[in-house]
Amino acid sequence: MRANGQRRLAAAGAPAPALPAAPRAAVPTVTYVLFVVMAGGTLPTPVYALYAQRLHLSPPVVALVFAAYAVGIVAALLLFGGLSDKIGRRATLVPALVVAAASSVVFIALPTLPGLFAGRLLSGVSVGLTTGAATAYLRELHPSPPRAALVASVTNMAGLGSGALLSGVLVEYAPSPEVLPYTVLIALLLPGAALALLPERVVARGGGIRPQRIGVPPAVRRPFTAAAVAVFASFALLGLLAALAGNFLVEGLHNHSRLAVGLVAFSAFGSAGAAQLLAVRVTPRAGLVAGMTAVPVGLALIVAGLSAASLPAFLCGSVLGGAGAGTSFKSGLALVTSQAAPDRVSELVSGYFVAAYLGLTVPVVGVAVLLAEGTLMTAAGVFAGVVTVLCLGSIGVTAALGNRTPTRRTPP
């Protein structure tokens, strides 16, 4: 993949010119851009309660605002997932930075409900544009492409966790809590302009933009089902904490600290990233089983923390559940890619991510409706029960796979 453009030219019968050497700052620059854009994804988490109070928003409406983020991601992945292969990595990432900055501008300039929906949608589009292009760029620039994939995955989760924590600190201790976090994000995006100085690794191709195809060949339906159910359940937990942590802390723990909201999200996403590092040498099947075991246990601790009004128990559950989610995400993706024929990988991966972002939003909206119509413990209990059933189902399907030999092996 490092000589992607060279292969294309060679295939066309043209001589393959030598690509310029990547500067030392190339990998850190792309990693930084991915980190900051992902941080923007959770930046509003500690601010949701302020919006709800000022605009009189119910929990379901807050959840729908959060869901607009996932809609933007899925739309960008499906419509523009292959864009960087056609026009280049830089040509995709630079506009993604502009969209991320535009999202913050919308939050600042239009602090209304339509503005919140528009800001979250733009934030999702920026993330959808960035993740695929940045991951591919890192694989082309990094001395070890397999390690580059791990760097991208961990950076993804680290950015999501750090965005919530940064915002929590600013909302709790700094002035203008509905403005300053987004102003800081815009400032953090500016160094990303250094992307324009990096060498391009893709030779631009013609052709229109076509939606990414999603398909699951019959031969890999079982492993795909195990992975898709696992990532749906994992992202359901992460989405719950990113969207409704403030509601849980106020109603269940009687804690009104915005910093605590950011800390909860940081603990979940941070442990998800750390778990991926620790699971490098774990097989996909073992990782799925371990992750799908940790998620329900983490949820049990979260529910227990709410019942006992214990923030430490709630945080422990967030850490354990996040670690399980990160392990499941990495292992599920490895299982899907290792079982697929090379010409079907992109279809399966697209389906995998659609399952992930459906999990990020659909259960959260359901919990928000339960919060509006019933009690906190009822909503938390129903959510924990449904996710636990999904986890057990994924474990069952994974166990039924036996010792099947993958079609192709993917290094950690």
Secondary structure as the mmCIF struct_conf table of DSSP 4:
data_model
#
loop_
_struct_conf.conf_type_id
_struct_conf.id
_struct_conf.beg_label_comp_id
_struct_conf.beg_label_asym_id
_struct_conf.beg_label_seq_id
_struct_conf.end_label_comp_id
_struct_conf.end_label_asym_id
_struct_conf.end_label_seq_id
TURN_TY1_P TURN_TY1_P1 ARG A 2 ALA A 3
HELX_RH_AL_P HELX_RH_AL_P1 ASN A 4 ALA A 11
TURN_TY1_P TURN_TY1_P2 ALA A 12 GLY A 13
HELX_LH_PP_P HELX_LH_PP_P1 PRO A 17 PRO A 23
TURN_TY1_P TURN_TY1_P3 ARG A 24 ALA A 25
HELX_RH_AL_P HELX_RH_AL_P2 ALA A 26 THR A 42
TURN_TY1_P TURN_TY1_P4 LEU A 43 PRO A 44
HELX_RH_3T_P HELX_RH_3T_P1 THR A 45 VAL A 47
HELX_RH_AL_P HELX_RH_AL_P3 TYR A 48 LEU A 55
TURN_TY1_P TURN_TY1_P5 HIS A 56 HIS A 56
HELX_RH_AL_P HELX_RH_AL_P4 PRO A 59 PHE A 80
TURN_TY1_P TURN_TY1_P6 GLY A 81 GLY A 82
HELX_RH_AL_P HELX_RH_AL_P5 LEU A 83 ILE A 87
HELX_RH_AL_P HELX_RH_AL_P6 ARG A 89 ALA A 109
BEND BEND1 THR A 112 THR A 112
HELX_RH_AL_P HELX_RH_AL_P7 LEU A 113 LEU A 141
BEND BEND2 HIS A 142 SER A 144
HELX_RH_AL_P HELX_RH_AL_P8 PRO A 145 TYR A 173
BEND BEND3 ALA A 174 PRO A 175
TURN_TY1_P TURN_TY1_P7 PRO A 177 VAL A 179
HELX_RH_AL_P HELX_RH_AL_P9 LEU A 180 LEU A 189
HELX_RH_3T_P HELX_RH_3T_P2 LEU A 190 LEU A 197
BEND BEND4 LEU A 198 LEU A 198
HELX_LH_PP_P HELX_LH_PP_P2 PRO A 199 GLU A 200
BEND BEND5 VAL A 202 VAL A 202
HELX_LH_PP_P HELX_LH_PP_P3 PRO A 211 ARG A 213
HELX_RH_3T_P HELX_RH_3T_P3 PRO A 218 VAL A 220
HELX_RH_AL_P HELX_RH_AL_P10 ARG A 221 LEU A 253
HELX_RH_AL_P HELX_RH_AL_P11 ARG A 258 LEU A 278
TURN_TY1_P TURN_TY1_P8 ALA A 279 ARG A 281
BEND BEND6 VAL A 282 VAL A 282
HELX_RH_AL_P HELX_RH_AL_P12 PRO A 284 ALA A 308
TURN_TY1_P TURN_TY1_P9 ALA A 309 ALA A 309
HELX_RH_AL_P HELX_RH_AL_P13 LEU A 311 GLN A 339
BEND BEND7 ALA A 340 ALA A 340
HELX_RH_3T_P HELX_RH_3T_P4 PRO A 342 ARG A 344
HELX_RH_AL_P HELX_RH_AL_P14 VAL A 345 GLU A 373
BEND BEND8 GLY A 374 GLY A 374
HELX_RH_AL_P HELX_RH_AL_P15 LEU A 376 ALA A 400
TURN_TY1_P TURN_TY1_P10 LEU A 401 ASN A 403
HELX_LH_PP_P HELX_LH_PP_P4 ARG A 404 PRO A 406
BEND BEND9 THR A 407 ARG A 408
#
